[in-house]
Amino acid sequence: MSDFLEILTHGRRLQGAVKDLSTAELESVQEKLTNIIEKRKEKDLEEQKEQQEKLQKIADIQKQLQEAGLDVSDLESAPAEKKSTGKKRPVKYTLTDSDGKEHPWTGIGRMPRVYKDALESGKSLEDYAI
C-alpha cells in the first residue's frame, strides 16, 4: 500500500497530515472526495445494471433453446462454418531439375532460384510455361 493510501485510510495519520489546512481547504477536499464517491457509486450501479442485462439475455436464450428442444451441448457439437481462404492461383510454369524434382511457380512473387539459374544458363521462361 502506498504512503498516501496509508495516511488516507488511517484516522490519526490523516488528522496529522491535514492539521495545517484551513477549514475552507478541508471543505474543498471533502467536496472533491464526495464527487469521487458519487461517480464511483454511479459506475458501480451501471456495472450492476449491465450484469443484470447480461443475465437476462442468458435467461432469454436458455428459454429459446428449451422452446426449440435444444441443449447447449447441441450448439457445441454443431459443425463450425468453414472460412473460405480464396482460390489458389494457377501454376503457370513448371521446371523439372536434374534430380527429377518438379518446381511449380505461378509467375507471381520472387522468382525461385532454380528458374533464375535456368534463365542465366540461356533458357527462356516460355520454355517452362504450361
Steps between C-alpha positions, in 0.01 A plus 500: 500500500636842413575759766215715372247222548638416844458861609159534337357183659649548849312751713782638712750517217242681285428747779871568539547544126221757466558694822650794309203531262235764553132419537433624144772273362362203696150570366642514148668161553174363642307625197749338261485170688120514498504548121737207461280281719185594307665423166619164635148418621356588158760281332420211734128537427568498124709184535227332703243602239717361218545176695124470552440561127756234414337250735160583351630440147645166609167402653317601180735294286463200730123533476522513119719189503246314714214607273695376198577171675875561494770473760824696536691184411316500164654837421846384599479196273369700203746512210686827477479700183802465279673819405571528134861589444455596139616326187860408449667648200560265211849378432639655181847347489644161590869419505639152556856508631780249442390299806151455352340733753222719363491872588161664429474882497203732445711776352415731788741601772872440514633274235622170649873436488472206260324722245764773536777247447323360192448846351867588561604185313319628189154345533183704452213522749264391221685168486344415839150637432214259543 
